[in-house]
Every structure is written in structure tokens, then in C-alpha cells.
Amino acid sequence: MTDTGPDDIDHDAARSQPERLLPRWAALLPGHDVEAAGRDLLDRYAEPVRRYHDRVHLAEVLDAIDLLAEHARDLTAVRLAAWFHDAVYDPRRGDNEAESARLARTVLPEYAAEHLVAEVARLVELTSTHAVGEDDANGVVLCDADLAVLAAPPKRYADYVTGVRAEYAHVEDDAFRAGRARVLEGLLSHDRLFHTSVGRRDWEQRARHNVEAELLLLRGAD
């Protein structure tokens, strides 16, 4: 197996344009007219509040899944879950993943079998905590792909941090720093951030470095 890592993920924002993403969506549900549903999802990822959880993030998650594809049991389910995992996003709410899963259960039955719909919704809900069992092949691929930004090159990681802060612009600085620090400390408390062999081998070290560096900056700002 060749080494793969965050540098292999295309961070070019052009990849997040609808004309580039829509064919990737349509390929998941062949034989169906799904363009309108795909455009609705892409419109959601373009909402003004989104500064990180946007189309660029969607494209990067899809690219990361491509790198991890051999680890998935049902690659179509994982890719569909990526499309829905942040379809509902409001930084002021705490039920975004549940509502995104609900959207998947509403949209997909017209195009997919019941078992596939159920698996997609389950995977979307997993991204609320990223607490996934080692034997959950689909879950570890989606969760690793969703967290791959933690191991991104410095410029992309900085853009990610800036984007997250912008999404929480309604939160006062001290409260945001305290909350963000708790999130980062929670990540570092885990024995591993990634579950796939690719993630552990190629992403883990850089991700921990990025998270630790951000945490030091937050503590220095106190």
C-alpha cells in the first residue's frame, strides 16, 4: 500500500463547486434523477453561517473517504453519509447530527433501499461524538474522514481554526476559548484520534501536533 495522508487530499476550493460535486452525488444513486436533491444539499452547505462546515469540508471528507475506501464495508453508505453528515448545521443548536440523520431518512427512501437508508442515518449520527467501535468498518471510515482536517497542512489547519471561530462569532472570546480548549483536550485524551490503519499510520502524529499547538495558543491567550 502506498503512503497516503492529508497532503493527498485536494484542498483546492474549486473542487467544492457544484459542477464538480454533483456528479459524485449522482454516481451514488444510479438510475435515479437525484440532481434536485443534490443541489438542495449543496445549497445547505453554502449557507452564510458556514465558514468551515461548508462545501470545501464536504469535498475534503469525500476525498478522505476515497483514500480510506478499502477499509469500508459499504462504501456507498459511507459516501452518502458524508453528504448528509453536516446537511443541517446551526452552531447555536446541539442536535445538528440528529436533524441531519432525519433529513437523510426523509430524502433517501425515494432512491435507496431501507437497509441503506438506515445505515446512512446511523453513520450520520455517529459524527456527533465520533465514538465508534473498532469493528464498525463503515463508522471508522466516516469518522476518520471527518476528522482528517486535524492532520491537514499548516495553512489548511489555520483556515479550519479560523472558520470554526467565525461560525461561533456569537460566543464571547473567553467562553469560546474555554469551550474550544475542552474539545481539544477531549481529543487528546483518546489513545488514538484515528481508527483505520491509514489514519493511525499517516495522520495521527500530525493531527496531535496540530491540536497540541492550537491548545497552547488558546492557553497563552488566557
Z-matrix of the N, CA and C atoms (Angstrom, degrees):
N
C 1 1.461
C 2 1.535 1 108.84
N 3 1.295 2 118.10 1 134.70
C 4 1.451 3 120.98 2 177.51
C 5 1.525 4 109.53 3 -79.80
N 6 1.336 5 116.14 4 150.49
C 7 1.455 6 119.98 5 178.92
C 8 1.518 7 109.72 6 -66.50
N 9 1.324 8 115.95 7 139.40
C 10 1.451 9 121.53 8 175.32
C 11 1.511 10 107.91 9 -133.09
N 12 1.311 11 115.92 10 151.97
C 13 1.452 12 119.47 11 -179.66
C 14 1.501 13 110.77 12 -161.93
N 15 1.332 14 117.01 13 -176.12
C 16 1.455 15 120.44 14 -178.67
C 17 1.516 16 113.83 15 -57.51
N 18 1.337 17 117.16 16 -27.81
C 19 1.463 18 118.29 17 177.81
C 20 1.523 19 111.61 18 -66.58
N 21 1.333 20 116.80 19 -18.56
C 22 1.458 21 120.37 20 177.99
C 23 1.522 22 112.32 21 -83.90
N 24 1.331 23 117.13 22 -9.26
C 25 1.453 24 121.64 23 176.10
C 26 1.519 25 108.14 24 -84.24
N 27 1.314 26 116.89 25 129.24
C 28 1.458 27 121.41 26 -177.93
C 29 1.522 28 109.19 27 -77.33
N 30 1.341 29 116.58 28 110.82
C 31 1.460 30 121.44 29 -178.93
C 32 1.521 31 112.11 30 -92.18
N 33 1.326 32 117.79 31 7.15
C 34 1.457 33 122.02 32 177.91
C 35 1.522 34 109.93 33 -65.76
N 36 1.335 35 116.52 34 121.21
C 37 1.464 36 120.94 35 -177.95
C 38 1.524 37 111.92 36 -61.23
N 39 1.324 38 117.45 37 -21.20
C 40 1.469 39 119.38 38 179.62
C 41 1.527 40 111.33 39 -61.73
N 42 1.331 41 116.62 40 -27.34
C 43 1.464 42 119.72 41 179.50
C 44 1.520 43 111.87 42 -68.62
N 45 1.324 44 116.63 43 -14.90
C 46 1.457 45 120.10 44 -178.16
C 47 1.526 46 112.43 45 -92.11
N 48 1.317 47 117.79 46 2.21
C 49 1.455 48 120.10 47 179.44
C 50 1.532 49 110.53 48 -71.68
N 51 1.338 50 117.39 49 146.67
C 52 1.469 51 120.18 50 -176.45
C 53 1.524 52 114.28 51 -52.99
N 54 1.330 53 117.03 52 -40.66
C 55 1.462 54 118.47 53 -177.42
C 56 1.527 55 112.32 54 -66.62
N 57 1.337 56 116.93 55 -19.75
C 58 1.456 57 120.32 56 176.36
C 59 1.531 58 111.50 57 -89.68
N 60 1.329 59 116.30 58 -32.04
C 61 1.457 60 120.21 59 -175.60
C 62 1.527 61 113.79 60 -88.25
N 63 1.320 62 117.25 61 -34.26
C 64 1.463 63 119.50 62 -176.05
C 65 1.528 64 113.43 63 -57.41
N 66 1.340 65 119.94 64 -42.05
C 67 1.473 66 118.47 65 177.48
C 68 1.523 67 112.57 66 -61.73
N 69 1.317 68 117.29 67 -31.32
C 70 1.466 69 120.07 68 178.66
C 71 1.524 70 109.96 69 -68.68
N 72 1.323 71 116.41 70 -36.41
C 73 1.461 72 121.15 71 176.43
C 74 1.528 73 110.48 72 -67.96
N 75 1.317 74 116.82 73 -49.46
C 76 1.466 75 121.31 74 -176.15
C 77 1.525 76 111.38 75 -61.26
N 78 1.326 77 117.34 76 -33.33
C 79 1.465 78 120.88 77 -178.38
C 80 1.520 79 112.43 78 -66.34
N 81 1.313 80 117.40 79 -19.30
C 82 1.455 81 120.83 80 -179.32
C 83 1.520 82 113.15 81 -79.89
N 84 1.336 83 116.24 82 -20.51
C 85 1.461 84 120.66 83 -176.44
C 86 1.525 85 109.18 84 -132.07
N 87 1.318 86 117.29 85 63.05
C 88 1.464 87 121.56 86 -175.86
C 89 1.525 88 111.80 87 -61.78
N 90 1.323 89 114.60 88 146.94
C 91 1.459 90 119.97 89 178.30
C 92 1.504 91 114.08 90 85.64
N 93 1.330 92 116.79 91 2.37
C 94 1.459 93 120.76 92 -179.82
C 95 1.529 94 109.90 93 -124.32
N 96 1.319 95 116.04 94 149.98
C 97 1.454 96 121.11 95 174.33
C 98 1.527 97 107.73 96 -87.05
N 99 1.324 98 115.69 97 94.95
C 100 1.466 99 120.28 98 -173.09
C 101 1.526 100 112.77 99 -113.11
N 102 1.339 101 116.50 100 11.01
C 103 1.469 102 118.41 101 -175.85
C 104 1.527 103 111.39 102 -61.22
N 105 1.325 104 118.11 103 -43.34
C 106 1.465 105 120.47 104 -177.74
C 107 1.531 106 110.39 105 -62.20
N 108 1.329 107 116.94 106 -41.96
C 109 1.459 108 120.17 107 178.93
C 110 1.527 109 110.63 108 -65.02
N 111 1.332 110 116.31 109 -39.66
C 112 1.453 111 120.12 110 178.34
C 113 1.513 112 112.18 111 -65.15
N 114 1.322 113 116.49 112 -41.97
C 115 1.470 114 119.60 113 178.56
C 116 1.524 115 111.26 114 -65.38
N 117 1.316 116 116.90 115 -35.92
C 118 1.464 117 119.41 116 176.76
C 119 1.528 118 110.68 117 -62.45
N 120 1.328 119 116.70 118 -43.47
C 121 1.460 120 119.63 119 177.48
C 122 1.523 121 111.23 120 -62.15
N 123 1.318 122 116.81 121 -44.28
C 124 1.459 123 119.80 122 -179.36
C 125 1.523 124 111.47 123 -65.92
N 126 1.324 125 117.37 124 -34.67
C 127 1.467 126 120.15 125 174.80
C 128 1.526 127 110.27 126 -62.59
N 129 1.305 128 116.38 127 -38.69
C 130 1.467 129 119.77 128 178.49
C 131 1.526 130 110.74 129 -62.81
N 132 1.334 131 116.29 130 -42.79
C 133 1.464 132 119.71 131 -179.76
C 134 1.528 133 112.80 132 -71.20
N 135 1.317 134 117.37 133 -7.86
C 136 1.470 135 121.83 134 178.56
C 137 1.527 136 112.42 135 -104.73
N 138 1.324 137 118.50 136 10.23
C 139 1.456 138 121.00 137 179.97
C 140 1.528 139 110.60 138 -60.82
N 141 1.339 140 117.55 139 146.20
C 142 1.479 141 121.06 140 -174.36
C 143 1.524 142 114.47 141 -56.70
N 144 1.321 143 118.34 142 -31.35
C 145 1.459 144 120.68 143 -177.07
C 146 1.524 145 112.17 144 -67.97
N 147 1.314 146 116.64 145 -19.51
C 148 1.469 147 120.40 146 -173.08
C 149 1.529 148 110.73 147 -84.27
N 150 1.311 149 115.07 148 116.18
C 151 1.461 150 121.32 149 175.75
C 152 1.521 151 111.45 150 -115.56
N 153 1.327 152 116.15 151 -18.46
C 154 1.465 153 120.85 152 170.36
C 155 1.511 154 111.34 153 -124.22
N 156 1.323 155 118.61 154 -46.32
C 157 1.472 156 122.24 155 -177.30
C 158 1.528 157 109.72 156 -78.74
N 159 1.308 158 115.24 157 62.89
C 160 1.458 159 122.28 158 -170.90
C 161 1.527 160 110.31 159 -122.58
N 162 1.325 161 115.56 160 -164.71
C 163 1.465 162 119.41 161 -178.34
C 164 1.521 163 112.28 162 -65.78
N 165 1.319 164 117.08 163 -32.13
C 166 1.467 165 119.33 164 177.59
C 167 1.531 166 109.52 165 -63.30
N 168 1.324 167 116.33 166 -45.02
C 169 1.471 168 119.91 167 176.73
C 170 1.524 169 110.53 168 -60.00
N 171 1.314 170 117.57 169 -44.64
C 172 1.465 171 120.73 170 178.37
C 173 1.525 172 110.80 171 -57.17
N 174 1.327 173 117.06 172 -48.17
C 175 1.464 174 121.00 173 -179.68
C 176 1.522 175 111.06 174 -61.74
N 177 1.327 176 117.14 175 -39.41
C 178 1.462 177 120.43 176 -179.77
C 179 1.534 178 111.59 177 -68.04
N 180 1.312 179 116.56 178 -38.95
C 181 1.466 180 119.33 179 177.29
C 182 1.529 181 109.80 180 -63.83
N 183 1.313 182 116.68 181 -43.19
C 184 1.464 183 119.95 182 177.99
C 185 1.526 184 111.20 183 -62.20
N 186 1.331 185 116.81 184 -40.48
C 187 1.463 186 120.11 185 178.11
C 188 1.527 187 110.84 186 -65.38
N 189 1.339 188 116.63 187 -40.53
C 190 1.462 189 119.90 188 179.05
C 191 1.527 190 111.04 189 -64.45
N 192 1.332 191 116.49 190 -38.71
C 193 1.467 192 119.85 191 176.68
C 194 1.522 193 110.00 192 -61.40
N 195 1.321 194 117.40 193 -38.82
C 196 1.469 195 119.96 194 176.77
C 197 1.532 196 110.49 195 -58.03
N 198 1.345 197 116.90 196 -40.59
C 199 1.456 198 120.47 197 179.93
C 200 1.533 199 111.90 198 -67.80
N 201 1.331 200 115.75 199 -28.95
C 202 1.464 201 120.95 200 -175.63
C 203 1.525 202 112.81 201 -101.76
N 204 1.326 203 117.25 202 8.40
C 205 1.467 204 122.34 203 -168.31
C 206 1.517 205 113.25 204 -53.64
N 207 1.315 206 118.12 205 -37.07
C 208 1.466 207 120.26 206 -175.23
C 209 1.526 208 112.67 207 -66.09
N 210 1.320 209 117.31 208 -16.31
C 211 1.464 210 120.80 209 -178.18
C 212 1.529 211 112.85 210 -87.99
N 213 1.331 212 117.64 211 -14.94
C 214 1.467 213 120.69 212 -175.29
C 215 1.525 214 111.20 213 -81.43
N 216 1.309 215 115.02 214 149.84
C 217 1.466 216 120.12 215 174.38
C 218 1.535 217 109.84 216 -88.98
N 219 1.328 218 117.04 217 -38.28
C 220 1.469 219 122.58 218 179.17
C 221 1.516 220 107.36 219 -132.94
N 222 1.330 221 115.37 220 91.09
C 223 1.461 222 121.46 221 -173.24
C 224 1.525 223 111.59 222 -64.20
N 225 1.324 224 117.64 223 -34.77
C 226 1.464 225 120.20 224 178.44
C 227 1.520 226 110.45 225 -62.76
N 228 1.316 227 117.46 226 -43.18
C 229 1.464 228 120.81 227 178.67
C 230 1.522 229 110.98 228 -61.59
N 231 1.326 230 116.88 229 -42.38
C 232 1.463 231 120.67 230 -178.72
C 233 1.529 232 110.08 231 -65.19
N 234 1.328 233 116.40 232 -43.96
C 235 1.465 234 118.93 233 -179.40
C 236 1.528 235 111.60 234 -67.06
N 237 1.315 236 117.77 235 -40.32
C 238 1.463 237 119.80 236 175.88
C 239 1.525 238 110.42 237 -62.67
N 240 1.323 239 116.90 238 -40.57
C 241 1.461 240 120.01 239 178.74
C 242 1.522 241 110.95 240 -62.62
N 243 1.328 242 117.19 241 -35.44
C 244 1.465 243 119.63 242 176.74
C 245 1.523 244 110.81 243 -60.59
N 246 1.314 245 116.64 244 -41.46
C 247 1.464 246 120.48 245 179.36
C 248 1.531 247 111.63 246 -62.72
N 249 1.311 248 116.62 247 -34.58
C 250 1.460 249 119.41 248 -175.62
C 251 1.531 250 113.78 249 -95.97
N 252 1.327 251 119.19 250 -11.75
C 253 1.462 252 119.23 251 -164.98
C 254 1.525 253 113.71 252 -64.43
N 255 1.331 254 118.39 253 -29.35
C 256 1.469 255 121.81 254 175.18
C 257 1.523 256 111.20 255 -121.64
N 258 1.320 257 117.09 256 25.55
C 259 1.462 258 119.99 257 -176.38
C 260 1.525 259 111.50 258 -63.12
N 261 1.313 260 117.15 259 -32.83
C 262 1.466 261 122.31 260 171.87
C 263 1.516 262 106.66 261 -108.50
N 264 1.319 263 116.94 262 119.63
C 265 1.464 264 119.61 263 -177.65
C 266 1.520 265 110.74 264 -146.56
N 267 1.321 266 115.66 265 116.06
C 268 1.449 267 123.24 266 175.23
C 269 1.522 268 106.30 267 -139.52
N 270 1.341 269 118.98 268 112.53
C 271 1.466 270 120.95 269 -176.10
C 272 1.522 271 114.13 270 -60.02
N 273 1.318 272 117.46 271 -15.78
C 274 1.465 273 120.41 272 -179.60
C 275 1.526 274 112.32 273 -87.13
N 276 1.332 275 117.00 274 -5.51
C 277 1.459 276 121.06 275 -176.82
C 278 1.522 277 110.62 276 -110.80
N 279 1.310 278 115.71 277 159.06
C 280 1.458 279 120.09 278 178.71
C 281 1.503 280 113.90 279 -113.14
N 282 1.328 281 117.17 280 9.25
C 283 1.466 282 119.77 281 -175.58
C 284 1.520 283 111.96 282 -121.37
N 285 1.331 284 117.06 283 28.27
C 286 1.459 285 119.99 284 -175.99
C 287 1.520 286 113.17 285 -60.49
N 288 1.331 287 116.83 286 -42.81
C 289 1.467 288 119.62 287 -178.42
C 290 1.526 289 110.76 288 -67.18
N 291 1.325 290 116.76 289 -40.56
C 292 1.466 291 120.05 290 178.42
C 293 1.524 292 110.79 291 -63.11
N 294 1.329 293 116.31 292 -40.55
C 295 1.458 294 119.73 293 179.52
C 296 1.526 295 111.29 294 -72.22
N 297 1.315 296 117.12 295 -33.47
C 298 1.468 297 120.15 296 175.97
C 299 1.525 298 110.23 297 -65.93
N 300 1.332 299 116.81 298 -40.64
C 301 1.466 300 120.51 299 176.25
C 302 1.517 301 110.57 300 -64.27
N 303 1.324 302 116.25 301 -38.72
C 304 1.461 303 120.01 302 177.90
C 305 1.540 304 110.42 303 -62.50
N 306 1.324 305 115.94 304 -39.58
C 307 1.462 306 119.59 305 177.64
C 308 1.526 307 110.67 306 -62.47
N 309 1.331 308 116.43 307 -43.06
C 310 1.469 309 120.04 308 177.88
C 311 1.526 310 110.80 309 -59.24
N 312 1.330 311 116.71 310 -42.12
C 313 1.472 312 119.98 311 179.36
C 314 1.525 313 111.58 312 -67.10
N 315 1.321 314 117.47 313 -23.11
C 316 1.461 315 121.64 314 179.22
C 317 1.522 316 111.58 315 -83.92
N 318 1.333 317 116.88 316 -41.87
C 319 1.461 318 121.99 317 -172.63
C 320 1.527 319 112.64 318 -82.59
N 321 1.320 320 117.04 319 -44.03
C 322 1.466 321 120.46 320 -167.02
C 323 1.525 322 116.60 321 -74.14
N 324 1.340 323 121.13 322 -27.87
C 325 1.468 324 118.67 323 -176.67
C 326 1.525 325 114.66 324 -56.98
N 327 1.327 326 117.49 325 -23.76
C 328 1.461 327 120.03 326 177.79
C 329 1.525 328 111.69 327 -69.48
N 330 1.337 329 116.87 328 -21.78
C 331 1.460 330 120.78 329 -172.20
C 332 1.524 331 114.73 330 -121.27
N 333 1.320 332 118.12 331 -15.64
C 334 1.467 333 119.94 332 -170.36
C 335 1.521 334 111.30 333 -136.21
N 336 1.316 335 115.59 334 157.05
C 337 1.462 336 121.95 335 179.44
C 338 1.523 337 110.26 336 -68.02
N 339 1.317 338 114.78 337 157.08
C 340 1.464 339 120.71 338 -175.05
C 341 1.526 340 112.20 339 -58.57
N 342 1.327 341 117.19 340 -40.97
C 343 1.463 342 119.72 341 -177.75
C 344 1.523 343 111.28 342 -66.21
N 345 1.334 344 117.29 343 -34.20
C 346 1.459 345 120.33 344 178.31
C 347 1.528 346 110.57 345 -70.26
N 348 1.314 347 116.68 346 -42.32
C 349 1.462 348 120.83 347 177.81
C 350 1.535 349 110.11 348 -59.05
N 351 1.313 350 116.25 349 -45.40
C 352 1.468 351 120.27 350 -179.20
C 353 1.526 352 111.34 351 -62.40
N 354 1.317 353 117.03 352 -40.77
C 355 1.462 354 120.31 353 -179.98
C 356 1.523 355 111.16 354 -67.57
N 357 1.311 356 117.48 355 -41.31
C 358 1.465 357 120.61 356 178.10
C 359 1.526 358 109.97 357 -60.63
N 360 1.316 359 117.35 358 -47.21
C 361 1.465 360 120.79 359 -179.67
C 362 1.530 361 110.88 360 -62.11
N 363 1.319 362 117.02 361 -41.06
C 364 1.471 363 120.36 362 178.36
C 365 1.518 364 110.92 363 -60.77
N 366 1.318 365 116.15 364 -44.73
C 367 1.466 366 120.69 365 -179.11
C 368 1.527 367 111.34 366 -64.51
N 369 1.313 368 117.36 367 -41.41
C 370 1.466 369 120.71 368 178.59
C 371 1.526 370 109.74 369 -59.05
N 372 1.317 371 116.72 370 -44.52
C 373 1.464 372 120.16 371 -178.99
C 374 1.529 373 112.02 372 -64.92
N 375 1.328 374 117.61 373 -28.72
C 376 1.465 375 121.00 374 177.68
C 377 1.522 376 112.02 375 -60.84
N 378 1.322 377 117.58 376 -30.06
C 379 1.465 378 119.92 377 -175.67
C 380 1.519 379 112.19 378 -72.19
N 381 1.325 380 116.99 379 -3.50
C 382 1.462 381 119.80 380 175.02
C 383 1.522 382 111.17 381 -67.78
N 384 1.337 383 116.68 382 -38.42
C 385 1.462 384 121.39 383 -177.39
C 386 1.522 385 113.47 384 -122.55
N 387 1.318 386 117.40 385 -18.95
C 388 1.467 387 123.10 386 -172.46
C 389 1.524 388 111.58 387 58.60
N 390 1.319 389 116.94 388 21.81
C 391 1.468 390 121.62 389 175.98
C 392 1.516 391 107.50 390 -87.20
N 393 1.311 392 116.00 391 101.04
C 394 1.453 393 120.75 392 -170.74
C 395 1.521 394 109.63 393 -130.24
N 396 1.317 395 115.81 394 141.68
C 397 1.452 396 120.56 395 178.71
C 398 1.520 397 112.02 396 -74.18
N 399 1.312 398 115.89 397 147.79
C 400 1.463 399 120.54 398 -178.31
C 401 1.523 400 112.23 399 -61.10
N 402 1.347 401 116.61 400 -26.62
C 403 1.462 402 120.13 401 -178.60
C 404 1.520 403 113.03 402 -90.25
N 405 1.323 404 117.40 403 4.27
C 406 1.469 405 122.45 404 179.17
C 407 1.529 406 108.40 405 -92.17
N 408 1.328 407 116.24 406 83.86
C 409 1.464 408 120.83 407 -172.28
C 410 1.530 409 112.18 408 -57.82
N 411 1.326 410 117.13 409 -46.16
C 412 1.468 411 119.45 410 179.64
C 413 1.530 412 110.87 411 -65.66
N 414 1.324 413 115.75 412 -41.58
C 415 1.455 414 119.91 413 -178.21
C 416 1.511 415 113.46 414 -63.76
N 417 1.328 416 117.12 415 -41.95
C 418 1.461 417 118.25 416 -178.43
C 419 1.525 418 111.15 417 -68.20
N 420 1.318 419 117.83 418 -33.20
C 421 1.467 420 119.66 419 177.86
C 422 1.521 421 110.74 420 -66.59
N 423 1.330 422 117.39 421 -47.96
C 424 1.460 423 119.26 422 -179.56
C 425 1.521 424 111.33 423 -64.17
N 426 1.330 425 117.32 424 -45.09
C 427 1.463 426 119.61 425 -178.14
C 428 1.525 427 111.42 426 -65.95
N 429 1.325 428 118.07 427 -41.35
C 430 1.459 429 119.89 428 176.55
C 431 1.526 430 111.04 429 -62.34
N 432 1.316 431 116.74 430 -41.27
C 433 1.464 432 120.00 431 -179.87
C 434 1.525 433 111.03 432 -65.69
N 435 1.324 434 116.39 433 -39.53
C 436 1.460 435 120.23 434 -179.29
C 437 1.525 436 111.29 435 -66.21
N 438 1.330 437 117.58 436 -32.74
C 439 1.462 438 121.76 437 -178.79
C 440 1.523 439 113.36 438 -94.85
N 441 1.319 440 117.81 439 1.62
C 442 1.467 441 120.54 440 -176.77
C 443 1.523 442 112.16 441 -58.99
N 444 1.319 443 118.14 442 -27.21
C 445 1.467 444 121.12 443 179.31
C 446 1.525 445 111.08 444 -59.33
N 447 1.323 446 117.97 445 -26.11
C 448 1.462 447 120.03 446 178.48
C 449 1.518 448 111.68 447 -60.83
N 450 1.311 449 116.70 448 -25.75
C 451 1.461 450 121.69 449 -179.05
C 452 1.519 451 112.30 450 -102.81
N 453 1.315 452 116.78 451 15.28
C 454 1.465 453 120.96 452 -176.74
C 455 1.526 454 111.38 453 -69.53
N 456 1.318 455 117.75 454 158.55
C 457 1.467 456 121.36 455 173.55
C 458 1.528 457 110.37 456 -57.38
N 459 1.341 458 117.95 457 159.62
C 460 1.469 459 121.34 458 -172.06
C 461 1.524 460 115.35 459 -52.12
N 462 1.326 461 117.88 460 -44.21
C 463 1.474 462 119.55 461 -177.71
C 464 1.519 463 110.94 462 -63.60
N 465 1.308 464 117.64 463 -44.73
C 466 1.457 465 120.15 464 -178.94
C 467 1.525 466 110.37 465 -68.45
N 468 1.330 467 117.03 466 -38.89
C 469 1.463 468 118.42 467 178.41
C 470 1.529 469 110.38 468 -63.31
N 471 1.320 470 116.90 469 -41.24
C 472 1.470 471 119.96 470 178.02
C 473 1.523 472 111.11 471 -62.86
N 474 1.321 473 117.19 472 -40.35
C 475 1.465 474 120.35 473 177.25
C 476 1.528 475 110.84 474 -63.56
N 477 1.319 476 116.25 475 -39.14
C 478 1.471 477 121.42 476 177.38
C 479 1.524 478 110.65 477 -60.47
N 480 1.329 479 116.65 478 -48.08
C 481 1.462 480 121.00 479 -179.62
C 482 1.530 481 110.34 480 -61.67
N 483 1.333 482 116.61 481 -44.54
C 484 1.462 483 120.70 482 178.90
C 485 1.527 484 110.77 483 -62.35
N 486 1.326 485 116.41 484 -40.85
C 487 1.459 486 120.43 485 -179.83
C 488 1.517 487 112.55 486 -64.67
N 489 1.329 488 116.54 487 -42.32
C 490 1.458 489 119.55 488 178.86
C 491 1.529 490 110.25 489 -63.27
N 492 1.322 491 116.49 490 -42.53
C 493 1.478 492 118.39 491 179.10
C 494 1.524 493 110.42 492 -62.14
N 495 1.326 494 117.47 493 -39.91
C 496 1.468 495 120.77 494 -179.77
C 497 1.523 496 111.33 495 -64.44
N 498 1.333 497 116.94 496 -35.83
C 499 1.459 498 119.74 497 178.07
C 500 1.530 499 111.76 498 -66.31
N 501 1.316 500 115.77 499 -26.29
C 502 1.463 501 120.48 500 179.34
C 503 1.528 502 111.58 501 -107.38
N 504 1.319 503 115.20 502 35.21
C 505 1.465 504 120.11 503 -179.29
C 506 1.524 505 112.12 504 -61.43
N 507 1.327 506 116.65 505 -22.29
C 508 1.462 507 120.52 506 179.76
C 509 1.526 508 112.37 507 -75.41
N 510 1.335 509 117.65 508 -8.29
C 511 1.463 510 121.74 509 -178.31
C 512 1.531 511 108.93 510 -98.96
N 513 1.314 512 116.46 511 131.17
C 514 1.467 513 121.93 512 179.58
C 515 1.532 514 110.78 513 -61.68
N 516 1.329 515 116.89 514 150.43
C 517 1.463 516 121.89 515 -170.07
C 518 1.524 517 113.31 516 -54.67
N 519 1.330 518 117.46 517 -49.73
C 520 1.465 519 119.13 518 -176.73
C 521 1.523 520 111.43 519 -62.65
N 522 1.318 521 116.31 520 -41.80
C 523 1.460 522 120.11 521 179.39
C 524 1.521 523 110.89 522 -65.86
N 525 1.333 524 116.43 523 -39.26
C 526 1.471 525 118.83 524 179.00
C 527 1.519 526 110.28 525 -64.94
N 528 1.324 527 117.27 526 -46.51
C 529 1.470 528 119.82 527 -179.02
C 530 1.521 529 111.41 528 -59.65
N 531 1.324 530 116.21 529 -41.47
C 532 1.466 531 119.33 530 179.59
C 533 1.527 532 110.98 531 -65.26
N 534 1.324 533 116.32 532 -44.01
C 535 1.458 534 119.89 533 179.84
C 536 1.515 535 112.30 534 -66.92
N 537 1.317 536 116.46 535 -42.71
C 538 1.459 537 120.48 536 178.93
C 539 1.526 538 110.68 537 -64.09
N 540 1.323 539 116.90 538 -40.49
C 541 1.463 540 120.21 539 178.82
C 542 1.525 541 110.61 540 -61.38
N 543 1.321 542 117.12 541 -39.65
C 544 1.474 543 119.59 542 178.12
C 545 1.519 544 111.07 543 -62.62
N 546 1.340 545 116.27 544 -40.32
C 547 1.474 546 119.91 545 178.13
C 548 1.526 547 110.27 546 -62.00
N 549 1.327 548 116.65 547 -47.02
C 550 1.460 549 120.20 548 -177.81
C 551 1.522 550 111.76 549 -66.56
N 552 1.332 551 116.64 550 -40.29
C 553 1.464 552 120.20 551 177.32
C 554 1.522 553 110.61 552 -63.34
N 555 1.333 554 115.85 553 -37.24
C 556 1.453 555 119.58 554 176.91
C 557 1.518 556 111.78 555 -62.97
N 558 1.327 557 116.38 556 -40.81
C 559 1.462 558 119.70 557 177.37
C 560 1.527 559 111.14 558 -62.51
N 561 1.323 560 116.28 559 -45.84
C 562 1.462 561 120.11 560 -177.06
C 563 1.519 562 112.96 561 -69.53
N 564 1.330 563 117.25 562 -18.85
C 565 1.462 564 120.39 563 -179.66
C 566 1.519 565 112.79 564 -73.74
N 567 1.330 566 116.88 565 -16.91
C 568 1.461 567 120.36 566 -179.96
C 569 1.525 568 110.40 567 -78.33
N 570 1.301 569 115.78 568 146.45
C 571 1.461 570 119.82 569 177.16
C 572 1.517 571 111.23 570 -59.69
N 573 1.315 572 115.95 571 -34.62
C 574 1.464 573 120.15 572 177.63
C 575 1.524 574 109.01 573 -146.74
N 576 1.313 575 115.51 574 147.41
C 577 1.458 576 121.92 575 176.84
C 578 1.517 577 111.15 576 -86.72
N 579 1.333 578 115.92 577 -29.27
C 580 1.456 579 121.86 578 -175.13
C 581 1.525 580 110.22 579 -120.73
N 582 1.324 581 115.27 580 150.92
C 583 1.455 582 121.15 581 -173.66
C 584 1.526 583 113.42 582 -111.44
N 585 1.323 584 117.74 583 -29.16
C 586 1.463 585 119.09 584 178.36
C 587 1.523 586 109.15 585 -74.18
N 588 1.321 587 116.47 586 158.26
C 589 1.465 588 119.71 587 178.31
C 590 1.520 589 110.98 588 -63.50
N 591 1.327 590 117.45 589 -35.57
C 592 1.467 591 121.08 590 177.54
C 593 1.520 592 110.01 591 -63.90
N 594 1.328 593 116.79 592 -47.08
C 595 1.450 594 120.26 593 -179.69
C 596 1.515 595 112.58 594 -61.97
N 597 1.324 596 116.82 595 -44.11
C 598 1.464 597 120.29 596 -179.24
C 599 1.519 598 110.70 597 -65.97
N 600 1.318 599 116.53 598 -40.15
C 601 1.459 600 120.51 599 -174.95
C 602 1.526 601 112.46 600 -77.13
N 603 1.329 602 117.07 601 -43.27
C 604 1.460 603 120.73 602 -168.30
C 605 1.527 604 114.52 603 -107.40
N 606 1.333 605 118.49 604 -18.05
C 607 1.458 606 120.06 605 -173.61
C 608 1.520 607 114.05 606 -114.91
N 609 1.322 608 117.31 607 -28.00
C 610 1.465 609 121.07 608 -169.16
C 611 1.525 610 112.90 609 -57.88
N 612 1.309 611 117.97 610 -49.79
C 613 1.461 612 121.06 611 -173.55
C 614 1.525 613 111.28 612 -64.27
N 615 1.315 614 116.70 613 -46.37
C 616 1.458 615 119.38 614 -178.94
C 617 1.524 616 110.80 615 -66.69
N 618 1.322 617 116.84 616 -38.59
C 619 1.463 618 119.87 617 179.51
C 620 1.522 619 110.52 618 -61.61
N 621 1.311 620 117.43 619 -46.03
C 622 1.464 621 119.93 620 179.11
C 623 1.525 622 111.11 621 -62.59
N 624 1.318 623 116.46 622 -38.96
C 625 1.465 624 119.59 623 177.19
C 626 1.531 625 110.35 624 -61.48
N 627 1.326 626 117.32 625 -46.88
C 628 1.464 627 120.97 626 -179.57
C 629 1.526 628 111.55 627 -61.44
N 630 1.320 629 116.23 628 -46.41
C 631 1.466 630 120.60 629 -177.86
C 632 1.520 631 110.65 630 -65.51
N 633 1.330 632 117.25 631 -43.63
C 634 1.461 633 120.40 632 179.08
C 635 1.523 634 111.20 633 -62.98
N 636 1.341 635 117.01 634 -39.57
C 637 1.462 636 120.27 635 179.46
C 638 1.523 637 111.23 636 -66.01
N 639 1.330 638 116.53 637 -41.92
C 640 1.468 639 119.26 638 177.57
C 641 1.522 640 110.61 639 -63.43
N 642 1.312 641 116.96 640 -40.33
C 643 1.463 642 120.80 641 -179.50
C 644 1.528 643 110.72 642 -64.22
N 645 1.312 644 117.48 643 -40.24
C 646 1.456 645 120.18 644 176.59
C 647 1.528 646 111.49 645 -61.34
N 648 1.322 647 116.73 646 -40.73
C 649 1.461 648 120.44 647 178.23
C 650 1.518 649 111.14 648 -63.96
N 651 1.319 650 116.70 649 -41.71
C 652 1.459 651 120.40 650 179.16
C 653 1.527 652 110.89 651 -63.21
N 654 1.317 653 117.07 652 -44.34
C 655 1.455 654 120.71 653 -179.73
C 656 1.520 655 111.46 654 -67.11
N 657 1.345 656 116.12 655 -33.72
C 658 1.454 657 119.49 656 178.39
C 659 1.516 658 113.16 657 -69.74
N 660 1.353 659 115.49 658 -22.21
C 661 1.451 660 119.13 659 -179.08
C 662 1.525 661 112.18 660 -84.27
N 663 1.336 662 117.40 661 -9.23
C 664 1.480 663 121.20 662 -179.02
C 665 1.532 664 110.78 663 -70.35
